[in-house]
Amino acid sequence: MENAEQVKMFSESIAKIKEQIHKDVVGQEDIIDSIIVAIISGGNVLLEGVPGVGKTRTVRSLSKVLSLPFSRIQFTPDLMPSDVTGTNVIEKDENGNMKTKFEKGPIFANLVLADEINRATPKTQSAMLEVMQEHKVTVGHETYKLEEPFFVLATENPIEQDGTYPLPEAQMDRFMFKLLMTFPKLEELSEIVNMTQITMDETAESVVDGETILAMRELAKSVPCIPEVMEYAMKLVAATHPEIPEASDTAKKYIKYGASPRAGQALITAAKVRALVYGNYNVSKADIQALAYPVFRHRVKIGFNAISEHLTVDDVIGLLLKEVK
Amino acid sequence: MLAGGAFIAIKVTGFDTSKYFSAGETDLTALVIAGAGVLVAAALFCLIFFPFRPSDKKVAKRLDEELGLNEKVQTMVAYRDQTSAIHEIQREDTISILSAKPTKALKFKTPILLICAFALTAAVFTTSQVLPKKEIEISHQQKPEDPPYVVSTWQQEALVELIKYVKESEATNDAKKYLVHNLESLLNYISNEDGHTQTEMFQQIDIICAMNDADMNKVNISDDIGDALFHSASTGVRQIGQALKQGKPEIVEKAILDLREDLNRETWKAYGQEVHEELGLAMKEALGNIHVYETDEEGNPTGVEIDLMTLPMPKQLWRMSISILSETEACKSQAEFYEALKSPCEQCAAKLPDLIVEEAMNVLVKDYVNKRLIEIFKVTPEDHKIVTSTSNNTNWEDNGQDNNPGGYGKGDFVVGSDDTILDADEGYVPYAEVIGKYLAELIEMYEDGVLPEEYKDIIDYYYGLLYGTEKGDTEEIVQGDGEGTGE
């Protein structure tokens, strides 16, 4: 049962987290806020950005602030699933007998950075995504549960497409958000260079731990959401499907495939967290609208009409938000 | 509410409302109506506000939308019964934010429905008091007075005397029958205990006079002439006959004029001779048994044509027939026509004077009756000048009459009547202009032996009444007042 202290704690924790992260990461406020929302919501994030914009640094700094173990997996085409999940190895015990021992893979961390996941083979991607979904690893007959909170931040390099295996839509649906990490602004670039001239290490300090994150997650579930806002979120999801009666004109014209019901779950769950993150105590339509982009971006597939009109998926989402009231 | 407020404002400020509507007793009425207006407006307000007032949900939604509160108020209202910490904090947060908002931030929403209801109520009650009362006053002014008509004893006695006169007159039995019947119906009418208004009475007199005219036309010989013509083969002649049978002089005149006009048309000229001949034959055949002739002292026909202009109803017909027949080849000359007319049969020779006399007497009696009815019942001091027969004294008491506007004694001189009569030469003229001429014609007829001796008294009496002279002074009338002496 939540209480006033917990609510107060939530706001204070968020403030601290942001303060510490910005010691290591310049700019990217929206990205950081979204990642925090995703972590507290229990979702995973797909991050798209060119190299060197601070993807790894952000997750590493976040792991330090949240006092959570961090691992980074660099996906390559030759990476095997066991390289991600871990494998049994044979070793001699003290008596000289051979026995197997499960060596945990890099996935066994609270915060995992799956770098360039689109470079891994579909088999390795599936293994990774299965862990993301179920928060456990099965090797042989043994099942190893991952420690909560478990968060995966996967990245995709939008430049290098040779030798990559784009994630199928069904797999993409497992990510709560897809965030676009843009190139820093000029003043931010200057600040980054100045900061890294001093040290390249993260200087953020730990302010919360895993238990706190879990408590915050539990508290966020109780944030009130009136039926009208719920209905609005579901309308948005339904409006992305051109084949159903509730389809919007935008969907009929520009969308090939709409978002799954997971998008609705993601919207509401994340909206509750977002409300608290921004100091509100109720879910509003503004929260839903703000989260529509990261939630729908990787779930909605635009059609030829949008491409021919040079519309991005974000442009189509914008049209959708204007149409659905 | 506006009506009540306006009324109160008027009373407080002492505003002069008499310019706009009648004062006095309307004050109390206005107060009552204004009060009723207030009650009705209040009732309307309750009826509209409570059922149709916005719900908490709608109010909350409006607050969120207009103040940019992102569903805070709606959440607070929706979960007002929740007691968890997050809900309480949410409520506190919302209230604190609302409190911080300036009051001007919320725009006033015009309640169109309420305003319309108030405006309608105010308009109804205010207009009923502000509109001037002149309409009613004007309508009262325009409405003519129609006082009750009280029949005096004298009037009843005069009517009874008139009935007696008709019975004893020299009119034919048929004529008497109709006249007496009409007068007795009038007597029953005025004897009705329900009473009548002046308008009703005057209308009834007009009806009786019109009935007398119509009945006399039916009785008189012109009906026989009309019947004879009505069976003619000629359409024009039949129209004249039909008009004669109806007994309305204006219709006869019109029929004659129509026939004359037809004959004068250009299109008829090509057939004129033939039409004239046909008409001439038709007229001659129809009038074959009716002759105009002159008799000597012994009553023998002299063969001299009688002046047809002295005859009342058929004279137009005679003139027309003469002019038509004289133009036809059936009569090579006017002399031959007259010759034809001069050869009457013996029955007609004996009959015609009586017919003419009877017809004239019927008309005389009928005219007297109608005039007398007007004198007794219809004339008021405002409508006519009243001059006594001897002294021009308008004091009725000098004449021994009671001061009753409905009654006039014998010898009163009544002028100013705008009654008209169809004159043979002039058309419709005021009776006063031709009365002398008619009297002269009657005198001449009497002197020529056409009228019997005993008719002279009737003529003297009748015209004496009209002129206000003593009996026997018709000569005086003719010499002093007559315009034209007839032909």
Chai-1 contact restraints between the chains, C-beta under 6 A:
chainA,res_idxA,chainB,res_idxB,connection_type,confidence,min_distance_angstrom,max_distance_angstrom,comment,restraint_id
A,E2,B,A85,contact,1.0,0.0,6.0,A-B,restraint_1
A,E2,B,I86,contact,1.0,0.0,6.0,A-B,restraint_2
A,N3,B,A85,contact,1.0,0.0,6.0,A-B,restraint_3
A,A4,B,A85,contact,1.0,0.0,6.0,A-B,restraint_4
A,V7,B,I86,contact,1.0,0.0,6.0,A-B,restraint_5
A,V7,B,I89,contact,1.0,0.0,6.0,A-B,restraint_6
A,S222,B,I86,contact,1.0,0.0,6.0,A-B,restraint_7
A,P224,B,T75,contact,1.0,0.0,6.0,A-B,restraint_8
A,P224,B,Y79,contact,1.0,0.0,6.0,A-B,restraint_9
A,I226,B,Q74,contact,1.0,0.0,6.0,A-B,restraint_10
A,I226,B,T75,contact,1.0,0.0,6.0,A-B,restraint_11
A,I226,B,A78,contact,1.0,0.0,6.0,A-B,restraint_12
A,V229,B,E71,contact,1.0,0.0,6.0,A-B,restraint_13
A,Y281,B,I89,contact,1.0,0.0,6.0,A-B,restraint_14
A,Y281,B,Q90,contact,1.0,0.0,6.0,A-B,restraint_15
A,Y281,B,D93,contact,1.0,0.0,6.0,A-B,restraint_16
A,N282,B,K72,contact,1.0,0.0,6.0,A-B,restraint_17
A,N282,B,T75,contact,1.0,0.0,6.0,A-B,restraint_18
A,N282,B,Q90,contact,1.0,0.0,6.0,A-B,restraint_19
A,S284,B,N70,contact,1.0,0.0,6.0,A-B,restraint_20
A,S284,B,E71,contact,1.0,0.0,6.0,A-B,restraint_21
A,A286,B,N70,contact,1.0,0.0,6.0,A-B,restraint_22
